[in-house]
Amino acid sequence: MEGGINTEGADASAFRECFSLAWKNPYVLRLAFSAGIGGLLFGYDTGVISGALLYIRDEFESVDRETVLQESIVSMAVAGAIIGAVIGGWMNDRFGRRSAILVADFLFFIGAVIMASALNPALLIIGRVFVGLGVGMASMTSPLYISEASPAKIRGALVSTNGFLITGGQFLSYLINLAFTKAPGPWRWMLGVAVIPAVLQFILMLLLPESPRWLFRRGREEEAKAILRKIYPANEVDREIQDLKESVESEIQETGSSEKINIKKLLKTQTVRRGLIAGVGLQVFQQFVGINTVMYYSPTIIQLAGFASNQTALLLSLVTAGLNAFGSVVSIYFIDRTGRKKLLVISLFGVMISLGLLSAVFHETSSHSPLVSQAATSHFANYTCPDYGSARNAASWDCMKCLKASSPDCGFCASPANKMFPGACLISNDTMKDMCHAEDRLWYTRGCPSKYGWLALIGLALYIIFFSPGMGTVPWIVNSEIYPLRFRGVCGGIAATANWISNLIVAQSFLSLTQAIGTSWTFLIFGVISVGALIFVLICVPETKGLPIEEVEKMLEDRALQFKFWKKSSSTSGKNQAV
């Protein structure tokens, strides 16, 4: 028993229930996976830029020179997503979940076409904004649609399919990146492929119905009942229809069916306020523990750890993307068995350990980089880095100091005998890169040779393994089920907007932070934030495992937020279990 509700069905593996449902009632899975393509597009368009950026830098010299421009190409999609999430919340309540998904697909299509044909960084950024608008709308609409079209006992598992498709989209983006590394204009193909799933989902959603819960709220009860009869078994559908009808009627009596929803109303409603604290807080911490530094900049991070080749960086990044997708499958299996809160706690403990390891590895990498040899540098006499040539203490220069030279930018040509031996500090350009490679030397411009590089890869892998099943999927699930029906679209939009604003801050600052304070300190900051996230989860996030959506609202009404935990109120101590 949990919260006074019999949850024996929920305690059985929802993962097995999904397979059973595929045989008994494939209609529900059709709804879930069709809407979940929005998650696939979300994942693809956030993941593909990590590899495409390597080749965009090679094609546009201005992008290669300016860190801020690189961050802008990545983060303008996030800025678009913020606007998209706001518009999505309004569209969800005004026009319905299905209509919002169709508009998102159109924006995905337009953005992909603009990016693939961009002639300069400005057009590329405009395309990223269009894609971002679609991502923002899909990020909160797809899980909401799936949640409202799912039986309660497998709702968490089905919403997790959206999380799986997000991470699956990210994994697919890395495969596509690798597939097009030898193609002419590789980044154009990488970014343009997104038109295919956008068109596919648009067609599928035209053939699917609107959310039954939204239809009930709009007074279109017969349409809603017809859909619910396709979703629920015959022995459960009448009860679900009655529960939903009573919920909507009570809302109308309380607020009036035509009353406008505003921020003041949201904050004055105790249930909504408590839900927003938990939902928005989870979305903010999901970003501030650093996940999208890994998803947006994974190949760059791997190069910072000492792997020079673009293809090698992409190949190794595929490992982290695959683990991310695997973690989503694990989440589907455990989300309705273990519970949301427990998964979050386990996830954050692992994230803290992983970030600590990454911080230590990058500290060792930066403090033990190969020295610059005057003899090796003089071998390329006409290409000596000017800052190194004029330095009074040139004998103390190492690879890290060479890469920080900026007038002009310089690169490190490693020793052909051993990459950890002293190498040459030279002007960074394509000619010098080719000359270095011609002598079987490795050429470094974004990170230095390191014997700890594989430890960095292990740290990234551990980070993803722990993050994905918990902090990766649970915040979206909690936000799809914690708000009252009449506020769900608006509150979901607020939470998604908070997620994207946090995402924008992280994406726009990561490379600048690594340049200003170093990669080690940057990951240490994320580690400290993850400690704060763990404390927040223990204090503010209630357990919603197995509860029908209407019962979640009752639970929030009955519980009082205390300093340490969600506690039982005195009037309901006999009925509700504290989380």
Buried (B, 14 or more C-beta within 10 A) or exposed (E): EBBBBEBEBBBBBBBEBBEEBEEEBEBBBBBBBBBBBBBBBBBBBBBBBBBBBBBBBBEBEEBBBBBEBBBBBBBBBBBBBBBBBBBBBBBBBEBBBBBBBBBBBBBBBBBBBBBBEBEEBEEBBBBBBBBBBBBBBBBBBBBBBBBBBBBBBBBBBBBBBBBBBBBBBBBBBBBBBBEBBEEEEBBBBBBBBBBEBBBBBBEBBEEBBBBBBBBBBBEBBEBBBEBBBBBBEEEBBEEBBEBBBEBBEBBBEEBEEEEEBEEEBBEEBEBBEBBBBBBBBBBBBBBBBBBBBBBBBBBBBBBBBBBBBBBEBBBBBBBBBBBBBBBBBBBBBBBBBBBBBBBBBBBBBBBBBBBBBBBBBBBBBBEBBBBBBBEBBEBBEEBBBEBBEEBEEBEEBBBBBBBEBEEEBBBBBBBBEEBBBBBBBBBBBEEBBEBBBEEEBBBBBBBBBBEBBBBBBBBBBBBBBBBBBBBBBBBBBBBBBBBBBBBBBBBBBBBBBBBBBBBBBBBBBBBBBBEEEBBBBBBBBBBEBBBEBBEBBBBBBBBBBBBBBBBBBBBBBBBEBEEEBBBBEEEBEEEBEBB
